[in-house]
Amino acid sequence: MRVTEGGVEFEVADARDGASEGRGDDVFYNPTQELNRDLTVAVLRAYREREPRADSYLDAMTASGVRALRAANEGWDVTAADTDAEAVALARENAARNDLDVDVRERDANALMHDSTHDVIDLDPFGTPVPFADAAFSNARDLVCVTATDTAPLCGAHFESGVRSYSAVPRNTDYHPEMGLRILLSAMVRTAARYDTAARPICSHVSRHYARTYLELDGRATKADECIDELGHVYHCEDCLTRDHEYGLIADPPEACPACGSNRVVTAGPLWLGAIRESEFVARVASHVDDEMGEAARARRTLDTLETELDRPTHYDQHRLCKEWTRSAPAMDDFLAELRDAGFEASRAHYHGTAFKTDASVAEIREATTAGE
Ligand SMILES: C[S@@+](CC[C@H](N)C(=O)[O-])C[C@H]1O[C@@H](n2cnc3c(N)ncnc32)[C@H](O)[C@@H]1O
């Protein structure tokens, strides 16, 4: 089947409806990840302005080669790798079809990353990126881009698997997409720190069933220490949904919920508690989304919300709260306006349409918002 994405035309192994299983004889191509790739191109454009020296890009798991081709189309010096011979052949054909110069290797991504250095390394594996993180953070110069599709372990729905993969404790809460992203960021920051490298997210989002983050590197150990200082824990009351957070690697949870007295307070962490993006960089990324991108509208919506989202480490789900209070949910803009009128900070959060952030406690949100009652 012939597909066009962002001005690049490429072949995928078979015609199929929706996402492929991604294994077997077919080379993986998932059309629902077009948003991920559109945003990657916009980030690469914005990053070039920030770091003009950056030139080489490794698509470490390339499959059909689509991501590598789109980066090459932007003028990056691209290497692409895959262990699947069929994928490598197809990616080479796709590069030739577009007259793009991409060095496609049939190689294990870890072996290749240990052998060579690239300004930008992009990890887009099946499931968790953890097996590739050490090689990426120890061999990239400027930026590591990471996709994780194992959302159930990340958000605590598959608890043991999450603990094993990420060496952290995830909890299944009403802010599960953000829990997953912050568990992922924590693991990436700690991995980079092992190499005296700071990895700081300059853009991150959770869309559909994956988390995606772009971490800028700094090779100074003191900067890595500063990133470690932004790790900590979230204490979450499973009864009244009150949550608190505390910086530091040693957890010190309250014995009971300070709001309702319940002893069903769970601890998650170490989590990345810092900002998940740089607002100015996100605005610059948004300026590089163009109408040739198939997911331009969603990309702009995601980036606009991300740019203005409060930096607090957990969000609320408006529908969940209103259900607890047996209220119908009002329009989100009215709801946020009521919080602001009552003197609180409030913003939408990009995770989904009913996600919002505020510095108000659960009780204060209840008190401040009457709409829908
Ligand atoms: C999710 S797909 C990549 C999708 C692609 N980046 C895109 O945007 O369409 C994961 C790919 O990783 C490849 N892969 C799995 N293990 C690998 C390894 N150790 N080194 C390199 N590639 C690997 C698989 O063959 C598969 O093609």
Ligand as a Chemical Component Dictionary entry (heavy atoms), coordinates in Angstrom:
data_LIG
# 
_chem_comp.id                   LIG 
_chem_comp.type                 NON-POLYMER 
_chem_comp.pdbx_formal_charge   0 
_chem_comp.three_letter_code    LIG 
# 
loop_
_chem_comp_atom.comp_id 
_chem_comp_atom.atom_id 
_chem_comp_atom.alt_atom_id 
_chem_comp_atom.type_symbol 
_chem_comp_atom.charge 
_chem_comp_atom.model_Cartn_x 
_chem_comp_atom.model_Cartn_y 
_chem_comp_atom.model_Cartn_z 
_chem_comp_atom.pdbx_ordinal 
LIG C1  C1  C 0  7.347  0.474  16.702 1  
LIG S1  S1  S 1  8.308  -0.061 15.392 2  
LIG C2  C2  C 0  9.058  1.404  14.809 3  
LIG C3  C3  C 0  8.109  2.290  14.083 4  
LIG C4  C4  C 0  8.722  3.433  13.314 5  
LIG N1  N1  N 0  9.690  4.169  14.089 6  
LIG C5  C5  C 0  7.624  4.342  12.797 7  
LIG O1  O1  O 0  7.565  5.551  13.157 8  
LIG O2  O2  O -1 6.781  3.858  12.027 9  
LIG C6  C6  C 0  9.626  -0.889 16.200 10 
LIG C7  C7  C 0  10.679 -1.453 15.254 11 
LIG O3  O3  O 0  11.808 -1.807 16.072 12 
LIG C8  C8  C 0  12.450 -2.899 15.479 13 
LIG N2  N2  N 0  13.327 -3.486 16.502 14 
LIG C9  C9  C 0  13.000 -4.334 17.515 15 
LIG N3  N3  N 0  14.096 -4.600 18.273 16 
LIG C10 C10 C 0  15.115 -3.849 17.736 17 
LIG C11 C11 C 0  16.478 -3.676 18.090 18 
LIG N4  N4  N 0  17.010 -4.322 19.153 19 
LIG N5  N5  N 0  17.228 -2.865 17.317 20 
LIG C12 C12 C 0  16.702 -2.209 16.243 21 
LIG N6  N6  N 0  15.407 -2.352 15.864 22 
LIG C13 C13 C 0  14.631 -3.161 16.598 23 
LIG C14 C14 C 0  11.305 -3.792 15.004 24 
LIG O4  O4  O 0  11.747 -4.675 13.985 25 
LIG C15 C15 C 0  10.306 -2.726 14.496 26 
LIG O5  O5  O 0  10.454 -2.535 13.104 27 
# 
loop_
_chem_comp_bond.comp_id 
_chem_comp_bond.atom_id_1 
_chem_comp_bond.atom_id_2 
_chem_comp_bond.value_order 
_chem_comp_bond.pdbx_ordinal 
LIG C1  S1  SING 1  
LIG S1  C2  SING 2  
LIG S1  C6  SING 3  
LIG C2  C3  SING 4  
LIG C3  C4  SING 5  
LIG C4  N1  SING 6  
LIG C4  C5  SING 7  
LIG C5  O1  DOUB 8  
LIG C5  O2  SING 9  
LIG C6  C7  SING 10 
LIG C7  O3  SING 11 
LIG C7  C15 SING 12 
LIG O3  C8  SING 13 
LIG C8  N2  SING 14 
LIG C8  C14 SING 15 
LIG N2  C9  SING 16 
LIG N2  C13 SING 17 
LIG C9  N3  DOUB 18 
LIG N3  C10 SING 19 
LIG C10 C11 SING 20 
LIG C10 C13 DOUB 21 
LIG C11 N4  SING 22 
LIG C11 N5  DOUB 23 
LIG N5  C12 SING 24 
LIG C12 N6  DOUB 25 
LIG N6  C13 SING 26 
LIG C14 O4  SING 27 
LIG C14 C15 SING 28 
LIG C15 O5  SING 29 
# 
